[in-house]
Amino acid sequence: MVILRADAMDFVSRSAAQTRRLGMRLGAMLKPGDVVALEGDLGSGKTTFVQGIAAGWGSTDPVSSPTFVIVNVYRRGDGRVLYHMDAYRLSGAAEALDLDLDSMLEEAPLVIEWADRIAEVLPEEGLTVRFEWLDAYQRAMHFEPRGERARVLVRHLRQAILRGL
């Protein structure tokens, strides 16, 4: 039996629009140095969630999975950026280090799809979101914070859900 930690959160999204709205809430709270590690099978909702994160961050750039370019950069009006990495095609943690993760984190928040493939080089603190495909419309999302900043993000997300997305 899996026991949910007190600082973790489970959420079942009933639609792609709801997944985006939850992402928007998270995106509005992100700061440089924040890491959001996304895990889940193909089609489980990771990129849809990032679309919401980017919109909440304030970017109007179109969001797509950076599978072949590895890192997308989304800009907002004040010139600040959000990095969106896809680790699916990386050969491993060493290749991720070659992308200079530290510089990205100094400058902006970093959202990583397939983060479990490079987990050993990610900062100890961050927010992991695991996606599970339930059916054509529904996705289970498990939010697991590591560190105080990530716990704050999850607390604020929980409050947003209680107020209604």
Secondary structure, 3 states (H helix, E strand, C coil): CCCCCCCCEEEEECCHHHHHHHHHHHHHHCCCCCEEEEECCCCCCHHHHHHHHHHHHCECCCCCCCCCCCEEEEEECCCCEEEEEECCCCCCHHHHHHCCHHHHHHHCCEEEECHHHHHHHCCCCEEEEEEEECCCCCEEEEEEEECHHHHHHHHHHHHHHHHCC
